[in-house]
Amino acid sequence: MNPIAFDSPEQTAAYLRTLPAIRERCGRVHALAQKGELEYFEYHPEKERDAAAFCVEIIKRDFGSNFASIPPHGRWRHLDAGRPRVQPLIEKWKASPNPPDTKEISRRLIDLFLVSVLLDAGAGNAWTYKENVSGQTFSRSEGLGVASIAMFEQGYFSSDSNNPHQVDAEGLSRLTAPRVAEAMQVSEANPMVGLEGRTSLLVNLSKALKANTTYFGDSPRPGNLVDFLEAGSKQDESSGPRRIHIFALWTALIDGLAPIWPATRTSLGGISLGDVWPCNALKKHAQAQGDELVPFHKLTGWITYSLVEPIEKVLGWKFEGLEHMTGLPEYRNGGLLVDLGVLSLRPGALDASLYPDPNSGIPKLPPSHPAIIEWRAMTVIELDRIADEIRKQLGLTREQLTLAQVLESATWKGGREIAKQKRPATGGPPIDIESDGTVF
């Protein structure tokens, strides 16, 4: 293990906020797993083929052999749960007396998608949302997605009554937990995990928008990222698609959204790092300050995946460098690995007090627990490995089946389906996480 060396904690902190750092640091944890040196998990690489085969069956069931039709992982699918909502909303805008131009349509979609992702942290097993228009009931990510687009259409995030379909700093600053609870139909009989946390993210987003006009404009809203990205883009003289590197979007989100994360998160060199955590298994190998830290940036990654799609679809722009994006270290992708035996908790590694219901065999841990850090780090690298094995079994290249398509059609969906098979009463993950609404 040869850690990348930096001259100062500030340089290390800057590195830990980059995309390549996620795969590199998670790779360090995976290297320890290969030697049996993790504290909490045992690694069973011989199970990867079976996990990939499980995913392949799901892909074939849902898409046959039409792999090119698999959409990328993103929030769009959740917003369209049960019925199309995004495209009809676009058509509604186009048919209005003063229709927005293509760039403004893209701005509105970025407004919607970004806020929807920030509301997407796990809601728990009990919460549901009933859509008034269709009468359909949704839960989990789909429920949060359908609720968020309803809030957007009702102008919850806008301060301008003439332009309700936008998200702006002033509108976000007026949000309160009771208002969000009402919009999301939360009650004693319909409880939501992490309500306060996700509300605080949105209120903090208001402050972040105002503080970062470089990214979000003088009239701050998430959608103004379009103008920032355009300024740094390239376009061939032959009038090909405008090209943007994924690092530009990533940097805007990492820097621009930095103020929204809880102040209690890990910091280094006086810089708050967000979704970055110390890994006990790395500490014994640390040679410099920060060597034990592992970045995940899950919500930032989820936002990035979710914004790429509408920008490419609506504006026709093309993102480069998407191979730097990683799989998302959350409980569906990670749960797939545990439920299919690629990872297993070491017997006796967790104290009995961490099992609220001893009969279930499911521990409940805070996001900061070192076992969760190991689990998430292993998930990032294993998603790469399982994606490669899926391609091998299907005879496809990385260009023919991207990681974003694997996440959408196989691992995330597979994690949910195996959880429902093994725990039909709840459909919950094999390891429960105490969600505060800001991580998962």
N, C-alpha and C positions, 0 to 999 in steps of 0.2 A: 504494500500500500504506500503510494508516494503522493501525499497530499500536495495540492497546488499551493505554493508559498506566496504570501503577500507581505508587503513592507509595513503595513499598519492595520489595526482593527477596522479603520474606515474603508480601506481597500477591500478587506475581506467582506465587510457588510455590503459594499456595492456589488461585489461578485455574487453574493448569496441572493441578490434580488434579480439575477439574470436567469434566462431560460436554461442555458447549458448547465448551470450549477445544480439544477434539480436532478438531472440524470446522473451527473458526476457524483454528487454526494450520496444519492440513493444507491449508486453503484458500489460505493464503499461499504455500505451496510450489506448489500447482496454478496459481496466478496467474503465478508465475515460469515454469512449464512452458509456459504459453500464449504467453509471449514468447520461448521458446527459451533461457531463462537457467538451466536446471538444469545441474549439472556432469557428471552421469553418464547421464541419460536424455533421449531425444528423445520427444516426445509427438505422437501421430497421432490427433487426434480423429475424423478421417474413418473410422477403423476401429471406432468405438464401435457403429455400427449393426450391423456384422457380428458383433461380440462379443455384442450383445443377441440377434441372430437365432439364434446358436449356443445361447444359453441358452433361448430360447423353444422350440426344438426339444426340448430336454431336458425342459422343463416339460410340453409336450404329450405327449411319449412316456410320462412317468411319471404324469401326472395328467389327461390329456385336457383337457377344458374345465371340470373340476370344481375350479376354483382355490380355492374356499372350503375344500377338504379338505387343502390344503397346510399342514402343521404349521409352527410357528415354528422358527427355528434354535435348537438347544439340545442338551444332552448326552443327553437322553432317547433319541433315535434310536440313538446309539452304544451305550448300555447295552442296547438291544434288538436289537443286530445279530444277524441270523440267526434269532432267535426272541424272543418277548416274555419279559422278565425282571422289569421294574419292576412292572407290574400284578399278575402272579402273586405277587410278594413282598408287595404291599399286601394281597392276598386272604389270604395266609398269616398276616399279622398280624391281620387281622380275624377269622380263624377260630381264633386262639389262645385258651387258657383265660382269659387276662386281656387282652382286646383293647385296643389303644391307641385314644384318641379321635382325632377328625379332626385336631386341632391337633398331637398327638404324631406322627401319621403324616406330616404335613407337615414336622415337625422332622426326622424320620428321613430323609426324602427330601432335605432341604436338606443334612443331614450328608453323605449319599452323593454328591449331585451336586457339592457344592463340592470335596470331596476328589478326586472323579473328574476334575474339570476341572484341578485343580492337578497331576494326574498326566498330563495330556494333551499336554504339550509334545512336539514331534516325537521319535519313537523311532528314526528312521533307516530305511533301506531294507531292512535285513537281519532285523530282529527280528520274531518271530511269537509268537502265544500260542494254545495248544491247550486248548480247554475240555473238561474231563474228562467232564462230564455229557452233552454233545451229540456230542463227538468232532470238532466243527468247529474249524478253524484260522482265526485272524484276525490282521491286522497293523495298524499305524498307529493312527489314532484309535479304530477299532472294537476292535482288540486291547487297547488301553489301557483302553477302557471296560469290556469284558467282564472283563478281569483285575481292575479296580477293584471291580466289583460282587461278584465272587467273594471278594475280600479283605474287603469290607464284611460279607458274609454269614458269613464265617469269624471275624469279630470282631477283625480285625487292628488296627482303629483305636479299639477300645473297651477301657477298663480294667475294665469291669464284666462279669464272666462271666455274670451273670444278664440282662444287657442287651447282647448282642453286637452288635446292629444299631443301633449309634450311633457317633458320632465324638466323642471328648472329649479334653481337653488332656493328661490323663495317658496315655491310650492312644497318642496321637501321639508323646509324648516318648520312648516305648520303641522307636520305629522306628529301624532301622539300614539302611544300604545293602545289606548281605548279606541281611537279612530281606526287603526289598523285591525284591531280585534273585531270591530263591528263589520268592517268591509270583508273580513275573512271568516265571518260567521263563528267566531270563537266564543265559547261560553263554558260554564261549568260542565255541561253535558257534552260539549264538543271541544275539549282542551287541545291547545297547540303548544308544543315544546318550543322554547326559545323565542317567544313573542317579543319580549323586551329587547333581546339582543338584535333581532332583525330590524326592529323599529329604530334602534339606535344607529344601526348601519346606515339607514336611509337619512336620518337627521345629520349624521356625520358626513354623508355624501354631499349634503347641502353646503357644508363648510369646505369640503374638498373642492367642489366646483368653483366656489368663490376664490379660493386660494390659488388655483392653478389655471389662470386665464390663458396661458400658453396653449394648453390642451383643450380647454372647454369654452374659450371665447369670452368676450366682454359682457355678453348676456349669457351667463354660464348655464350650459346644459350638456349632458353627455353627448348628444348628437353632433355637437360642434367638433367632435373628434374627426369628423369627415374632412373638415377644412384643414386641420392640423396634418392629417395624413396626406391630403392632396398636395400640400406645400412641399412635402419631402418625397413625393413620388417621382417616378420616371415614366416617360411615355416615348415610345419609338417614333421616329419621323414618319414611319409607314402607317401611323395612326392605329397601331395595335393597342391592346388593352393597357390601361394605366397600371403600373406595377409598384407594389409597396412591399417592403420586407416586413416579415412578421415581428422583427425586433422593434420596429417603430411603434406598432400597436402595443406590444408588450410593455415597452418603456413608458408609454403614455399612461397605461393602466397601473403599472407598478408605482410610478412616481405620482401620478395624478390622484390615485385612490389611497395613497399611503395614510392620509389622516383619518380614514374611516375605521381602521382596525383598532381593537381595544388597546388601551395604553399598557395593559398588563402583559402584552406579548413580549417575546424575546427582543432585546436590543443589544447592539454591539457598536462600540465607538460612538455612543450617543445617538445611534440611528435605530429607530424602531423597525423591525424586520418583517412584521406581519406573520404569515403562516410559516414560521421557521422555528424549529424546536431542537433542544439538545438530545442526542442519542447516547444513552449510557454505554452501549457496546462500543462506540467510537472513542469514548473518553480515554481509555487506556492506550490508544494509538495516537492521541493528539500530540502534535509537536508545537503548535502555536495557538494563540487565542482564537477561538471560533472553529477549530478543526472538528469539534464534536457536533457542530450544528448542521441540521439537515433541512433544506428548504422544500416546501411542497407547493405553496401558492395555489391551492386548489380552486378557490373561488375566482382568482384572477385567470387561471387557466380555463375555467368554465365560461367566464365572460369572453375570453379571447376566442375560443371555439365558436361561441354563440354570435359574436359580432362579425366574424369573417364571412359567415354565410350570407347575411343580408347585404353586406357591402359588395360581395362578388355578384350576387344575384341581381340586385337592383341597379347598381352603378356599373356593373360589368368590369370592375377592377380585378386585378389578379394579385394574390399574395404569394410572395416567395419565401423560402426558408421554413415552410410548414413542417419539415422533418425535425425541426428543433422542438416542436411541441411534444409534450409527454402525455401518457395516460393519466387519468385523474385519480389521485389516491383518496378514495372515499369508500363508504361501507358496502356499496354494491359490487364494485370491482374487487375490493379486498375480500368481501364475503364469499365471492366465487372461489377464490383461492383456498379459503379455509374449508368451505363446504365440500369441495372436490378433492381435498387432501393434499394440495400442493404445500400448504402451510398447516402446521398444527401447534397448538400451545404446548409448551413443555409441561408434563405432569407436575403439579404442585408449584408451578412458577408464580401463580397468582394466589394471594391470600384468600382464604375462604370468605372473608368479609366483603370481597368484591363480587360475590355471587348472590344477588338479592333473593333469587329463588333457586336454592340448591338443586331442586328437582329438574330445573330446565337445563342446567349445565351451561348457562350463558352468563358470562361476566359482564359487569357494567363499569366502564372506566371513563375518566375525564379525558379530553383530547390531549392533555399534557402528559398522560401516563407513558412511561418509557415503552411499554408493550405496544401502545398505539403508534408510537413513532416508528418502531421496528416494522409493524404491520403495514403502515403507509409507505415506508421506504421500499419494502419488498414488493408492494403492489405496483409501484412505478416501473421497476425493472421487469417484473413478471409479465406485465401487460405487453412490453416489447417482445418478450420471449414467446408468449402465447400467440401474439399476433403473427410472429414468424412461423410458428408451428401451424397455425390456421392456414396461412398462405401455402405452406408446404403441402398440407393435406388437400388443398383445393387446386394446387398447381398454378398459383397466381404470384405476380410480382408485387412489390410495395407500391408501385404506381397503379396497379390494377385493383389493389385493396389497401387503402391507406389506414393508418392507425385510427384516424377520426371515424372511418367507416366501421372498423372493428369495434370501437367503443360503442357506436350506435347500434350495430346489428347483433352484437355477440356478447361482449363481456359484461356491460352494464345490465343489459336485458337478461343475460344468463345468470348474473348474480341475484337478480330479483326472482327469477323463476325457480332456481334451486332453493332459495330461501323459502319460497311458498311451498315447495315440495316437502322440505324438511320441517318447517314450522308453520303448518297451514293455519293455525289459529291467529297468528300475528303477521306472518310474512316478513318478520324482522330479521336482522342480520345475526350471524353466529356470535358476534361480539357486539355488545350494546355500547353506544357512546353517549355520554351525557352532553347533549347538544345545547349550546347556548345561543344558537342561531347565527353564529359568525364563522364557523369552520366548515361544517358538513351540510 
